[in-house]
């Protein structure tokens, strides 16, 4: 049976043996309910295995899984079939922080080979197990975020230089002349391990941020995806400008208020379910 101590992985970290953990009964393990990450939406999971960094986290979306740790971030595409089988699709893309000297860092190799081997995701009492047959590769514990970080936020209002404004959520129907406008999802943003991700409305949003208590500095970058009409391109610019002016994050009930240097509200966020 395979274990996490693969020959290739052992060579990458300088050799050395590791003992296989006790193997569960395969039939009982495979009879456990499947975890379908795509249906759960944007969810956060702590990696509790000893090979992972203390604050390591996996973030699952509908078709992407990202690992965040002290050395940076690494993302993969994945899919699950109707039976819940877990399939990693492509090679990873990673961003390494300056404090880590290997490229890729050893922790990235651990998570890459664990995910690459996994062919199932099963429920356990305190979370989920990524496994190959009945061999545990990664033990995940569901993380319930609190505060600004580790959740996805809808941008429900932003300051456009005159007043707080709700984002436009419609664009022309280019696939059918004369058809009704296409309704877009609201702009969104997430703050994960100093990395900023989301969409300002049309296209993508990246960048980084620094959070120190309530003090917040954001460096957003817009990444256009496909063709965006002029009205939404202009709105993307206004949303990014509002994010750049943010200096503080302040919880207010179900909302998060992002304020500028004079205390004015620049962006209003609402946590997505």
C-alpha positions in Angstrom: 0.0 0.0 0.0 1.2 3.5 -0.7 2.1 5.9 2.1 2.8 9.6 2.1 6.5 8.8 2.3 7.0 8.5 -1.5 10.4 7.8 -2.9 10.2 11.0 -4.9 9.1 13.1 -2.0 11.7 11.5 0.3 14.4 12.4 -2.2 13.2 16.0 -2.4 13.5 16.4 1.3 16.9 14.7 1.6 15.9 11.1 2.0 15.1 9.5 5.4 12.5 7.0 6.3 9.1 7.6 7.7 6.9 5.0 9.4 3.6 4.1 7.8 0.6 5.0 10.1 -1.8 2.2 11.0 -4.1 1.5 8.1 -7.9 1.5 8.7 -10.1 -1.3 7.5 -10.5 -0.5 3.7 -14.2 -1.5 3.5 -15.2 0.5 6.5 -13.3 3.5 5.3 -14.7 3.4 1.8 -18.2 3.1 3.2 -17.9 6.5 4.8 -19.9 9.4 3.1 -18.1 11.3 0.4 -17.2 15.0 0.8 -18.0 16.9 -2.3 -16.0 20.1 -2.0 -17.4 21.7 -5.1 -21.0 21.5 -3.7 -19.7 23.1 -0.4 -18.5 26.2 -2.2 -15.7 28.4 -0.9 -14.6 26.5 2.2 -11.5 26.6 4.4 -9.8 23.6 6.0 -6.9 23.3 8.4 -4.3 20.6 7.5 -3.7 18.8 10.8 -1.0 16.3 9.6 2.5 16.7 11.1 4.0 17.3 7.6 2.0 20.6 7.3 3.0 23.9 8.8 1.2 24.9 12.0 -1.2 27.3 10.2 -1.4 25.6 6.9 -4.7 25.7 5.2 -6.5 24.3 2.1 -9.1 26.4 0.4 -11.6 24.7 -1.9 -13.7 26.4 -4.6 -15.8 24.8 -7.3 -12.8 23.8 -9.4 -9.7 25.1 -7.6 -7.9 24.1 -4.4 -5.3 26.4 -2.9 -2.8 25.7 -0.2 -1.6 28.6 2.1 1.3 28.3 4.5 4.2 30.3 5.8 6.1 30.0 2.6 3.4 31.3 0.3 0.6 29.8 -1.8 0.1 27.1 -4.3 -3.0 26.4 -6.4 -4.3 23.4 -8.3 -7.3 22.7 -10.5 -9.3 19.7 -9.4 -12.6 17.9 -10.1 -14.8 15.3 -8.5 -17.0 12.9 -10.4 -20.5 11.9 -9.5 -19.2 9.3 -7.0 -17.1 11.8 -5.2 -13.8 10.6 -6.6 -11.1 13.3 -6.2 -9.0 14.0 -9.3 -6.2 16.6 -9.5 -6.1 18.0 -13.0 -3.0 20.0 -13.6 0.5 20.9 -12.3 0.6 23.6 -9.6 1.3 27.3 -9.7 3.0 28.6 -6.7 4.1 31.9 -5.2 6.9 31.8 -2.8 7.5 34.3 0.0 11.0 35.7 0.5 11.6 34.1 3.8 11.6 30.6 2.2 14.8 29.6 0.5 13.9 26.5 -1.6 11.8 26.8 -4.8 9.4 25.1 -4.4 9.4 24.9 -0.6 9.3 21.5 0.9 5.8 22.0 2.3 4.5 22.6 -1.2 6.0 19.2 -2.3 4.2 17.5 0.6 0.8 18.9 -0.3 1.3 18.5 -4.0 2.0 14.7 -3.7 -0.7 14.3 -1.1 -3.3 15.9 -3.5 -1.8 14.2 -6.5 -2.3 10.7 -5.0 -5.7 11.3 -3.5 -8.6 9.6 -5.2 -11.3 10.1 -2.6 -12.5 12.5 0.0 -14.3 11.0 3.0 -16.1 12.4 6.0 -14.6 11.8 9.5 -15.9 12.9 12.9 -13.9 16.2 13.0 -13.6 17.0 9.3 -12.5 15.2 6.1 -9.8 12.8 4.9 -8.1 12.9 1.5 -7.1 9.4 0.8 -5.7 6.9 -1.7 -8.0 3.8 -1.3 -7.9 3.6 2.5 -4.5 5.3 3.1 -4.8 8.7 4.7 -2.9 11.4 2.9 -4.3 14.6 4.4 -6.5 15.1 7.4 -8.6 18.2 7.1 -10.5 20.0 9.8 -13.2 22.5 8.7 -12.2 26.0 9.6 -14.9 28.5 10.5 -13.5 32.0 10.0 -14.0 35.0 12.2 -13.1 38.5 11.3 -11.9 39.7 7.9 -9.6 36.9 6.8 -10.4 33.4 5.4 -13.8 34.0 4.0 -15.2 35.4 0.8 -16.9 38.8 0.9 -19.4 40.3 -1.5 -18.7 44.0 -2.3 -22.2 45.4 -1.9 -21.2 49.1 -1.9 -18.2 51.2 -2.7 -17.4 54.9 -2.7 -17.1 56.2 -6.3 -15.7 59.6 -5.4 -19.2 61.1 -4.8 -21.2 58.7 -2.8 -21.5 55.1 -1.8 -22.8 53.2 -4.8 -24.1 49.6 -5.4 -22.1 47.8 -8.2 -23.6 47.4 -11.6 -24.5 43.8 -12.1 -25.5 43.7 -15.8 -23.6 43.6 -19.1 -24.8 43.3 -22.7 -25.9 40.0 -24.0 -23.2 39.5 -26.8 -24.3 36.0 -27.5 -27.8 37.0 -28.6 -28.4 40.3 -30.3 -31.3 42.1 -28.7 -31.4 39.6 -25.8 -31.8 40.6 -22.2 -28.7 41.8 -20.4 -26.6 39.2 -18.6 -26.7 39.5 -14.9 -23.3 39.2 -13.2 -22.6 38.0 -9.6 -21.7 40.8 -7.2 -18.0 41.8 -7.0 -16.2 39.8 -4.3 -12.9 39.6 -2.5 -11.2 37.3 -0.1 -8.2 37.9 2.3 -6.1 34.8 2.7 -2.6 34.7 4.2 -1.7 38.2 2.8 -3.0 37.3 -0.6 -6.0 39.2 -2.1 -8.3 37.4 -4.6 -11.7 38.0 -6.2 -13.4 40.0 -8.8 -14.1 43.8 -9.0 -17.1 43.0 -11.2 -15.9 42.0 -14.6 -12.6 40.2 -14.7 -10.3 39.1 -11.9 -8.8 40.7 -8.8 -5.5 39.9 -7.2 -2.8 41.6 -5.1 -1.8 41.5 -1.5 -2.7 43.1 1.8 -1.4 43.8 5.3 -3.6 43.4 8.3 -2.4 44.5 11.7 -5.2 44.5 14.3 -7.8 46.6 12.6 -5.3 48.5 10.4 -5.5 47.3 6.8 -3.5 48.2 3.7 -4.6 46.8 0.3 -2.6 46.7 -2.9 -5.2 45.4 -5.5 -4.5 44.5 -9.1 -7.2 44.1 -11.8 -6.9 41.2 -14.2 -9.3 41.4 -17.1 -10.8 38.1 -18.2 -12.4 38.2 -21.6 -14.2 41.2 -23.0 -15.6 43.7 -20.5 -17.9 46.5 -21.7 -16.6 50.1 -21.0 -19.1 50.8 -18.2 -17.9 47.8 -16.2 -14.2 48.4 -17.0 -14.7 51.9 -15.6 -16.4 50.5 -12.5 -13.6 48.0 -12.0 -11.3 51.0 -11.8 -13.5 52.7 -9.3 -13.7 49.6 -7.1 -10.0 49.2 -7.1 -9.5 52.9 -6.3 -11.8 52.5 -3.3 -9.9 49.4 -2.1 -6.6 51.3 -2.4 -7.9 54.0 -0.1 -8.8 51.6 2.7 -6.8 52.0 5.9 -9.0 50.1 8.4 -11.4 47.2 8.7 -14.3 47.5 11.1 -16.9 44.8 11.8 -20.5 46.1 11.9 -23.0 43.3 12.5 -23.2 41.1 9.4 -21.1 43.6 7.4 -17.4 44.6 7.3 -16.8 48.3 6.8 -13.5 49.2 5.1 -12.7 52.8 6.1 -10.2 55.4 4.6 -7.7 57.5 6.5 -10.3 60.0 7.7 -12.7 57.3 8.8 -15.0 57.5 5.8 -16.5 54.3 4.5 -14.8 53.3 1.2 -16.2 49.7 0.8 -19.0 47.7 2.5 -18.6 44.0 2.5 -21.1 41.2 3.3 -19.9 37.6 4.0 -21.0 35.2 1.3 -22.6 32.0 2.6 
